[in-house]
Amino acid sequence: MRLNLLRMTLIIIILFTASGVQAESSVWAARSSRATVYLAGSVHMLRASDYPLPAEFFTAYQDSRKIVFEVPPGEMEGPEYMGKLLSEAIYNDGTTLKEHITSEAFAKAERFCRERNYPMAQYQFFKPTFFVMTLTVLEMNKIGADPQKGVDYFFKNKAMDDGKATGSLETMDQQISILASVDASVGSDQILQAIDELGQIEVMLGEHLAAWRNGDESKMEELYIKGLKRYPKLYQTLIVDRNNKWVRDIEGYLNGSGNTMVVVGAAHLAGTDSVINLLRKRGYKVIKLQK
């Protein structure tokens, strides 16, 4: 079965990155007898037109003493992160992308970069997943999507400005390792398909953002989870293992003092193995905040 790499890349952006007010939301509240943990679904790349964020994000923020993110605030913007990511993203054996994919796939990739004035001379050193991720981010930039407009970036800055305590669910190294693990499933067919679909990036992003903003759980599961489940190892690595670890951390916040807002990629809040369902199985009441 072919892996749709562009869809996968968008899911990763949701995991790691619509206007109008709807009836639902992407913020949930998990409650114990001692504390509330707000689970806020994040998209890591947004456009200026996607602001202001829905009011329930600010309700959760204002009611929380601590704001927790996937990785420590500021780490992913620093030179250390970029250096470590680059070491995983490129071939370190002296080869280039051309030697790892078919001549047809490389020619198509080269032509795509030339037409858009992207520096293929630099990108040819990227492994397939990181190559397509780079092109996807560049194409998203063209429609105004930017990591510095993402939900997590917004609340990291706000928490620092307001002097709120912050925390994280995993380390920078863990997240880089997870991203690197995706590459084993990617080859020439996926690159050919992804380049064909990059022209639809605005429509595809809009579809993902609408599901996120509306808190449409069934649509989020369809877009974020259904495709991943076709690749059990990827699904286990990207979703199941991380969610199970995070739930243990979240339980610690529920058994502590003071409320906490946990900002994670929206894909972690969708499907049968979601953080929400795992908490419910442990006996916690989890409700969706209403607009």
C-alpha positions as CSV (number, residue, x, y, z in Angstrom):
1,M,0.0,0.0,0.0
2,R,1.4,3.4,-1.0
3,L,2.1,5.9,1.7
4,N,0.6,9.3,0.8
5,L,3.7,11.4,1.8
6,L,2.0,14.8,1.4
7,R,-0.8,13.8,3.7
8,M,1.7,12.3,6.1
9,T,3.7,15.6,6.1
10,L,0.6,17.6,6.9
11,I,-0.2,15.2,9.7
12,I,3.3,15.7,11.1
13,I,2.8,19.5,10.9
14,I,-0.4,19.0,12.8
15,L,1.4,16.7,15.2
16,F,4.5,18.6,15.8
17,T,1.8,22.5,13.5
18,A,-10.1,28.4,9.1
19,S,-11.9,31.1,10.1
20,G,-15.4,31.6,11.4
21,V,-16.9,30.6,14.7
22,Q,-18.4,27.1,15.0
23,A,-20.4,25.2,17.6
24,E,-17.5,22.9,18.7
25,S,-13.9,23.4,19.8
26,S,-10.5,21.7,19.9
27,V,-10.1,22.2,23.7
28,W,-11.1,19.6,26.2
29,A,-11.1,19.6,30.0
30,A,-10.0,16.6,32.1
31,R,-11.0,16.8,35.7
32,S,-10.0,15.0,38.9
33,S,-11.0,15.9,42.5
34,R,-7.9,18.0,42.8
35,A,-7.3,19.7,39.5
36,T,-8.2,20.4,35.9
37,V,-6.0,19.7,32.9
38,Y,-7.0,21.5,29.7
39,L,-6.1,19.7,26.5
40,A,-5.6,22.2,23.7
41,G,-5.2,20.9,20.1
42,S,-2.5,22.7,18.3
43,V,-1.6,23.3,14.7
44,H,2.0,24.2,14.4
45,M,1.6,26.4,11.3
46,L,-1.2,28.9,10.9
47,R,-1.9,32.0,8.8
48,A,-2.7,35.5,10.0
49,S,-6.3,35.0,8.9
50,D,-6.6,32.1,11.4
51,Y,-6.5,34.6,14.2
52,P,-7.9,35.4,16.7
53,L,-7.9,31.9,18.1
54,P,-11.2,30.5,19.4
55,A,-12.1,31.9,22.8
56,E,-11.9,28.6,24.6
57,F,-8.2,28.5,24.2
58,F,-8.0,31.7,26.2
59,T,-10.5,30.3,28.8
60,A,-8.1,27.4,29.3
61,Y,-5.1,29.6,29.4
62,Q,-6.5,32.0,32.0
63,D,-7.6,29.2,34.3
64,S,-4.2,27.5,34.3
65,R,-1.1,28.1,36.4
66,K,1.2,26.1,34.2
67,I,1.3,25.7,30.4
68,V,2.8,22.5,29.1
69,F,4.0,21.9,25.5
70,E,5.4,18.9,23.6
71,V,9.0,20.1,23.9
72,P,10.5,22.8,26.2
73,P,9.7,26.3,25.1
74,G,12.4,27.8,22.9
75,E,14.3,24.6,22.2
76,M,13.0,24.1,18.7
77,E,13.9,27.6,17.7
78,G,17.5,27.3,18.8
79,P,20.7,26.5,16.8
80,E,21.2,23.2,18.7
81,Y,17.8,21.9,17.5
82,M,18.5,22.9,13.9
83,G,22.0,21.2,14.1
84,K,20.6,18.0,15.4
85,L,17.7,17.9,13.0
86,L,20.0,18.6,10.1
87,S,22.2,15.7,11.1
88,E,19.2,13.4,10.8
89,A,17.8,15.0,7.7
90,I,20.8,14.6,5.4
91,Y,22.8,11.7,4.1
92,N,26.0,11.4,6.1
93,D,27.6,8.8,3.8
94,G,28.5,11.1,0.9
95,T,25.5,10.1,-1.2
96,T,22.6,12.4,-2.3
97,L,18.9,11.9,-2.9
98,K,19.6,11.1,-6.5
99,E,21.3,7.9,-5.5
100,H,18.4,6.7,-3.3
101,I,15.4,7.3,-5.6
102,T,14.6,6.5,-9.3
103,S,15.8,8.8,-12.0
104,E,12.1,9.7,-12.8
105,A,11.5,10.8,-9.2
106,F,14.7,12.8,-9.0
107,A,14.0,14.5,-12.3
108,K,10.5,15.5,-11.2
109,A,11.8,16.8,-7.9
110,E,14.6,18.7,-9.7
111,R,12.1,20.2,-12.1
112,F,9.7,21.2,-9.3
113,C,12.5,23.0,-7.5
114,R,13.7,24.8,-10.6
115,E,10.2,26.0,-11.5
116,R,9.9,27.5,-8.0
117,N,13.4,28.8,-7.6
118,Y,14.1,26.4,-4.7
119,P,17.8,25.5,-4.3
120,M,17.9,21.9,-5.3
121,A,21.7,22.0,-5.0
122,Q,21.2,22.2,-1.3
123,Y,18.0,20.1,-1.0
124,Q,19.5,17.1,-2.8
125,F,21.3,16.2,0.4
126,F,18.0,15.7,2.2
127,K,16.6,12.2,2.8
128,P,13.1,11.7,1.2
129,T,10.9,12.6,4.2
130,F,12.8,15.8,5.0
131,F,13.0,16.7,1.4
132,V,9.2,16.6,1.0
133,M,8.7,18.3,4.4
134,T,10.9,21.2,3.3
135,L,9.0,21.6,0.1
136,T,5.7,21.4,1.9
137,V,6.7,24.1,4.4
138,L,7.9,26.3,1.6
139,E,4.6,25.9,-0.2
140,M,2.7,26.6,3.0
141,N,4.8,29.7,3.5
142,K,3.6,30.9,0.1
143,I,-0.1,30.8,1.3
144,G,0.9,32.6,4.5
145,A,1.3,29.7,6.9
146,D,4.1,30.2,9.3
147,P,5.5,28.2,12.4
148,Q,5.7,31.6,14.2
149,K,1.9,31.8,13.9
150,G,1.3,28.4,15.3
151,V,-0.9,27.8,18.4
152,D,2.0,26.5,20.5
153,Y,4.3,29.3,19.4
154,F,1.6,31.9,20.4
155,F,1.1,30.4,23.8
156,K,4.8,29.9,24.5
157,N,5.3,33.7,24.0
158,K,2.2,34.5,26.0
159,A,3.3,32.3,28.9
160,M,6.7,33.9,28.9
161,D,5.3,37.4,28.8
162,D,2.8,36.6,31.6
163,G,5.4,34.9,33.7
164,K,3.5,31.6,33.8
165,A,5.3,28.3,34.6
166,T,5.9,26.1,31.6
167,G,6.8,22.4,31.1
168,S,7.1,19.8,28.4
169,L,6.0,16.2,27.6
170,E,9.1,15.1,25.7
171,T,12.6,16.3,24.9
172,M,14.0,17.8,21.7
173,D,16.1,14.7,21.0
174,Q,13.0,12.4,21.4
175,Q,11.1,14.5,18.9
176,I,13.9,14.5,16.3
177,S,14.3,10.7,16.7
178,I,10.5,10.3,16.0
179,L,10.7,12.5,12.9
180,A,13.7,10.5,11.6
181,S,11.9,7.2,12.0
182,V,9.4,8.2,9.3
183,D,12.0,8.0,6.6
184,A,12.1,4.2,6.5
185,S,8.6,4.2,4.9
186,V,9.4,6.7,2.1
187,G,10.7,6.1,-1.4
188,S,10.3,7.2,-5.1
189,D,6.6,6.5,-5.4
190,Q,5.8,8.7,-2.4
191,I,8.0,11.6,-3.7
192,L,6.3,11.4,-7.1
193,Q,2.8,11.5,-5.5
194,A,3.7,14.3,-3.1
195,I,5.0,16.6,-5.8
196,D,1.9,15.9,-7.9
197,E,-0.2,17.0,-4.9
198,L,1.7,20.0,-3.7
199,G,-0.4,22.2,-6.0
200,Q,-3.4,21.3,-3.8
201,I,-1.7,22.2,-0.5
202,E,-4.0,25.2,0.2
203,V,-7.1,23.0,-0.2
204,M,-5.6,20.2,1.9
205,L,-4.4,22.6,4.7
206,G,-7.8,24.2,4.7
207,E,-9.5,20.8,5.2
208,H,-7.2,20.0,8.1
209,L,-7.6,23.4,9.7
210,A,-11.4,23.3,9.4
211,A,-11.5,20.0,11.2
212,W,-9.2,21.4,14.0
213,R,-11.0,24.7,14.4
214,N,-14.5,23.0,14.5
215,G,-13.4,20.4,16.9
216,D,-14.8,17.8,14.4
217,E,-13.7,14.6,16.1
218,S,-14.8,12.3,13.3
219,K,-13.2,14.4,10.6
220,M,-10.0,14.7,12.6
221,E,-9.9,11.0,13.0
222,E,-10.5,10.5,9.2
223,L,-7.8,13.1,8.2
224,Y,-5.2,12.5,10.9
225,I,-5.5,8.9,12.1
226,K,-7.2,6.7,9.5
227,G,-4.3,6.9,7.0
228,L,-1.7,6.4,9.7
229,K,-3.3,3.2,10.8
230,R,-2.5,1.6,7.5
231,Y,1.2,1.8,8.6
232,P,1.2,0.1,12.0
233,K,4.8,0.9,12.9
234,L,4.4,4.6,12.1
235,Y,1.1,4.8,13.9
236,Q,2.6,3.1,17.0
237,T,5.6,5.5,17.0
238,L,3.9,8.8,16.1
239,I,0.7,8.3,18.1
240,V,0.3,5.3,20.4
241,D,3.6,5.3,22.2
242,R,3.7,9.0,22.7
243,N,0.0,9.2,23.9
244,N,0.6,6.5,26.4
245,K,3.6,8.2,27.8
246,W,2.0,11.6,27.9
247,V,-1.1,10.3,29.7
248,R,1.1,9.2,32.6
249,D,2.5,12.7,32.8
250,I,-0.9,14.3,32.5
251,E,-2.2,12.1,35.4
252,G,0.6,13.7,37.5
253,Y,-0.8,17.1,36.7
254,L,-4.4,15.9,37.6
255,N,-3.1,14.6,40.9
256,G,-1.2,17.8,41.7
257,S,-2.3,21.2,42.7
258,G,-3.4,23.9,40.4
259,N,-4.8,23.7,36.8
260,T,-2.6,23.0,33.8
261,M,-3.0,23.7,30.1
262,V,-1.4,21.0,27.8
263,V,-0.9,22.1,24.2
264,V,-0.3,19.2,21.8
265,G,-0.7,18.5,18.1
266,A,-4.4,18.1,17.4
267,A,-3.9,14.6,16.0
268,H,-3.1,13.3,19.5
269,L,-6.7,14.2,20.5
270,A,-8.4,12.2,17.8
271,G,-9.2,8.5,17.4
272,T,-9.5,5.5,19.7
273,D,-6.0,5.8,21.0
274,S,-6.2,9.5,21.7
275,V,-5.1,11.1,24.9
276,I,-8.7,11.9,25.6
277,N,-9.8,8.3,25.3
278,L,-6.9,7.0,27.3
279,L,-7.8,9.4,30.2
280,R,-11.4,8.3,30.1
281,K,-10.3,4.7,30.3
282,R,-8.5,5.6,33.5
283,G,-11.7,7.0,34.9
284,Y,-11.3,10.7,34.4
285,K,-14.1,12.8,33.1
286,V,-13.1,14.6,29.9
287,I,-15.5,17.2,28.4
288,K,-15.1,19.4,25.4
289,L,-15.2,23.2,26.1
290,Q,-18.0,24.9,24.3
291,K,-17.7,28.2,22.6
